[in-house]
Amino acid sequence: MKRAEAERRGRRSETLAAWYLRLKGWRILARRVKTPRGEVDLVARRGRIVAFVEVKWRRTAAELDLAIDHYRLRRVAAAAEAIAPRHVRAGDDMRIDVLLLAPGRFPRHIVNAWMG
């Protein structure tokens, strides 16, 4: 039961994150892309920038500070590297972003979170 609720919450937070990015001028290219090396929650494009976005939802804003770590970012970066040829064209810049969501808070968008 707990796993199903986490899955539902994850999908809902990714949908909210996608809407937030659209409002900021991004086009969503893909959602929940799984690779043997990891998963990318959202792939988004704005102009010549392609962002591979990790989305995290927590019950409180204080918990968001602990939601993302080096291990998770490394897995997202590995997955992004695997799927980049599908989405990144010559001359594009690519980056790993993080969107942190909590009830009653504006989304916190961490740009270029992975400097790997």
Buried (B, 14 or more C-beta within 10 A) or exposed (E): EEEEEEEEBBBEBBEBBBEBBEEEEBEBBBBEBEBEBBEBBBBBBEEEBBBBBBBBBBEEBEEBEEBBEEEBBBBBBBBBBBBBEEBBEEEEEBBBBBBBBBEEEEBBBBEEBBEE
